[in-house]
Amino acid sequence: MRYYVPYFHWGSKFNAGFKAKMDVERILIRMGVQRIDIFKGKTEETEKIFMPHKLLSLLFRSLVNTDIRKSTVVFQNGTGLDFFISPFLKATFNSGKRVVIIHDVESIRFARKVDVLRERFVFKNFTHAIVHSKKMSEYLKNELKFSGETFILGFFDYLLESIHKEKLLSIPDKANGKYIVAFAGNLAKSKFIERMLHKSSFKDYILYLYGKGYNGEIRKGKLELKGAFHPDELPYKLEGHFGLVWDGEEIETIAGTTGEYLRYNSPHKASLYIVSGLPLIVWKESAIYELVKQYNIGFGVSNLIELDEKLSQVTEDEYKTWKKNIVSLAEILATGKNLEELLRKILEI
């Protein structure tokens, strides 16, 4: 048998983290993996209440049922209950595969020693880990002492009901001769946006913002706010020529823990841009820059000040190539084939 623990979610469904975790569940359900009902509230629209006695019941059943002990279980980290649930999974499925799909490694993200200890405890309960990048895999093994097998996901899947190849290939008109660069996310924590207004010339591009939390200055023809949409709806609303992956407060570089985290993780917004048909602009020192080069779907920058110059050098043929390469990758991510292929390899389906 193969089981999965449903995602225990908090907060707004406009959050990209919600979309990423729910897509994983949808892929597991499609693959026929059986749900472990340890939460009340079974639908995506219902907040779930943890029922620990259900976990205890499964553990007791496993003591007399060899098939349960030998079964495979799939778990997504970042539920807020990882510390409690993971040892129960190890005890229950002690002779089977225990797979953790990693969304965030908080010991890198927040650089707190307490997270190192906590994540060492959590991840040691699993035999297989699906990670974002090679560097994240190395961190798990070297810093978090993970002794299991790691599998590199690369880009996250971003499930869509439908994807239109013609739309993905279409090249939008420029806005008054300028490229449109889209940026989507939690705008409240994207402090670099206001700095761009004071330090970027916006000679060759306009920045379109998608999301909530931006209370800064708006300038027509330079920086425009386009609204917030549910993650399932956003790919159909996103406009532009490129999608920007950047974070933090600075535009000269990505400093501090924010920059350090981008060296390891695969931001979900990158997948959003891909399924929306937008080539990527990313930090050259980020983990996904290697993927951008591998798939030839955009370019990297060392800082945002050079964005005008870089965009002025983009040729028509180069942009058409990026768009063409985006299509095949978008079809994989929008249908969940990327994660499904990895899971089939691990689960041996």
N, C-alpha and C positions, 0 to 999 in steps of 0.2 A: 504494500500500500504506500501511497504518497500523500502527505498532508501538508497543509500550510496554515500558519497563524494569521488571521485577518489583521489588517492594519488598524490600530487604535488611534483615531485622529482627534485632534483638537482644533478649534479655531475656524477661520474662514476657508471656504472652499474656493476662494479666489487665489489661495496660496499655491505656489508652484509645487511645494512639497506634497500637498494633498494630491495633486494630479499625478505626480511621479509614483506615489505609493499605490494609488488606486489603479493605475495602469498595470502595475506589477500583478495586482490581484486579478485583474481582468484576464491577463495572459495565463496565469495559473489556473483559473477557472476553465478557460478555453482548452487547456491541456488536460483537463480531467483530474486535477489534483484536488483532494478532498479537504474541506474546511474543518478546522477545529473550533467548535463553537464555545469560546471562553469569554465572549462578550454578549451583552444584550444589545439589540439594535443591529439588524442584519443588513440594512440597506446603506447605500452611499450617503443618503440624505439624513440618516439617523446617527446622532452621537452615540458612541458605544460605552457601556458600563462594564467594567471588568468584573468577572465572576471567578475568583480564584478556586472555588470548590470544583469547578469544571475541569480545571487543570489537575487538581488532586485526584479527581475521579479517573481521568485518563491515565495518570501515573499508576494508580492502584490496579487498573485493568491490565496495564502492561506487565505487571508482576506475574500474571498468570497467562498472559497471551504473548507467545514468542513472536508472532507475526507483527505485533505493534512494536516490540523492541527492535525488530530488524527493519522497520519501515523507515522511509526518508521523510524529513520534515524541512519545510522552507520558512524562513523567518526574515522579516525586514527590520533592520535596526532603526532606532529613532522613534520608538513608540512611547517613550517615557517610562516604560515598564520593563525595559531590557534586562536590568539587573535582577529583577525578580523572576521573569519568565524563562530566561536562557538556561539556568541550572535545572529547571524542571524539564526542559526539552532534552537536555543531556541525560537526565536520569530515566526519562520515559523511552527515548529512542537510542538507548545506549549501545545497540549493536548495528544501528543504521547510519545513513548519511544525514548530517545536520548542516543545512545550507543557510548561510546568512547573506542576504543581499544588502550591501552597505550603501546607505544614502549619504550619511555624513560621518566623518571621523572628528569628533569634537575636541580631541586632544590636540589636533592640528588647528582646527577652526578657532578655538578660543585660547590655545596655548596654556591650559591649566593642568597642573600636575595631578590634581584629583581625577581629571578625566582619563589620564594615562592609566591610573590604577583601576578605575572603573571599567574602561574598555578592555584592559587585559583580562579582567575577570569575565566580562561578557563574551568576548570573542573566543576564549579558550574552550567554551562549551560547544563550539562548532567544528566540523571536519572540513567544510568547504566554504570559501568566501568569494562572492562576486564583487569586485572592486572597480573603481573608475579608471585607473591608470597603472602603468608599471611602477611608477614612483609610489603610489599608494600601496601597492602590493609589497614593495620593499619596506615601507614604513610599518605595515602590519607585522611582518616577519622580524624586523630588526628592533623596533621600538615597543611594539605591543606583544611581542613574543608569540605570535600566532604560528602554530606548528602544522596547520592544515594546508590544503591545496587552494591556491588562488586562481581566479579566472578574471580576465580583464574585459570589462564591458565596453569601454570607449564612450560612445554617445548613448545616452538614455533613450529608450523608446518613448514616443509621444503619440499615443493612439488617437486616431481620428475616424469618424464615421465614414468619411469619403475623402479622396484626394484626387485632384484634377491635374493631370499631367500638363495640359495646355496652359493652365493658369500658372503652374510652377515655372514653365519655360518662358512665359511672356515677360517682356522687359518693359517696366513702366516708364512713362515719360518723366524727364527731369522736371523739377519745380524751379522755373525761372533759370534754367541752365545748371541747377545744382542737383547733386545726388541727395536722396533721402536716406538717412541713417536712422534705423529704428532702435530704440532701447526700451525693453520691457522688464518689469520687476517691481520690487519694493522700493519705490522712489524715495521714501522717507530716509532710508539708510544709504542712498546713493548720493552722498554729499559732493561728489566730483562734478555733478551736473551744473550747479551754480558757478563753480570755478571755471567751467568751460565758457560761460558767458563773458567772463572778464579776460580770459587768456586766449581764446580761440577766435580766429578771424571769421569763421563760417563762410569763407570765400567759395568753397566748392561743395558745401553740403548744408542741409538742414537736419536738425535732430528732432525726431518725433518721439515723444514719451508715451508709454503705455503702462498704466498701473495707478496705484493709490499712494498718497502720502507726500506728493510734491507741493510745497507751498511757496516756492521761490518765484523769481521773475520769469515771465514769458515774453518772448520777442518774436513777432510775426516774421517769417522768413529766415529765422535762425533757430529758435527753440520753441516747439509747439507741443501742447498737451492734448493727447488724443483720447483719453478716457481709460477706464478699467473694464475688463471683460472677464468672464469665466474662462479658465484655461482651455476648456473644450471648444469655446467659441473664438478665442483670440486669434488662432491661425487664419481664420477667415476674415478677420478685421484688420490684421497687420498690413500696413502699407510701407513700401520702401524698396530700396535697392540693396541695402545691407542691413545686417543685424549686428549690433555692438555688444560684445561681452567685456565688461569692465566692472570694477568694484572699488569701494573705499572712498576716501576723501580727496585724494590727489589726482592730478592729471599728468604730472611729469613722470610718475611711475605708480605702481600699486605697492604701497608700503605696508609694513606691520603684518599682523596675523592675517589680514585680508589677502594680501599679496602672497603670503606663504601658502595659504590654503589653495589659491588658484594654481599653484605648482603641482597640486595633487588631484584636485577634483575635476569633475566634468559637470559644469553648470547646466541645469535643466533648460535655461533660456537658450542655450546653443541648439538644443534639439527643437525647441519651439521655432527658432529662425529657420532651421533646415526644413521642417515640414511646411513652413510658410513660403518656401522657395527663395529665401534670402541668403546669399553668400555671407560669410562671417568676417568680422574684423575683431581680432583678439590680441591680447597681450602676448608678446613674443616669448615671455618666460613662463607662460601658463602651460599646463599639461595638455590642453586641447589644441595648442598650436601645432603639435606634432600630428594630430588628427587632421587639422585643416590642411597641412602640407601633404599628408598621405592621400587624402581624397581630392585635393586640389579644388577647394571650395571657398577660397577667400584669401585674406592676407593678414599678416601680423604687424603690430606697431610696438615701438618701445614706449611711446607716450602718446597722449592725445593731441599734443601741440602739433605733431607732424602729420595729423590726419588730413589736413588740406593738401599738403604736398603729395602724400601717398595717393589720394583720390585723383589728383590731377594727372597722375601717371598711369592710371588704369586705362587700358585700351579696350576698344569695342570687342575685339576677338577674345581677349582675356576674360572679359566679363561674361561673354556668351559661353565660354568653356566652363566657368564656375557654375553658371546656371544649369548647364547640361549635367554636370557632375552631381549637382544638388538633387536632381530628380530621382536618380536611382537610389540614393541614400535616403531621401525623404520617403520613398515607397516602403523601404525596409522598416524605418522607425515608426511610420504611421500605422503599420500593420502588426507591430510588435515582434517582428522576425528576429531582431538582434538579440534580445533577451531570451526569446524562445529557443533559439539555436543553442545558446549557452546552457540553458536549463536542460534541454534534451541530452546534451553531452554529459552533464552531471548526473541527471536522473536515469540516464540510459533508456530513454523511451524510444 
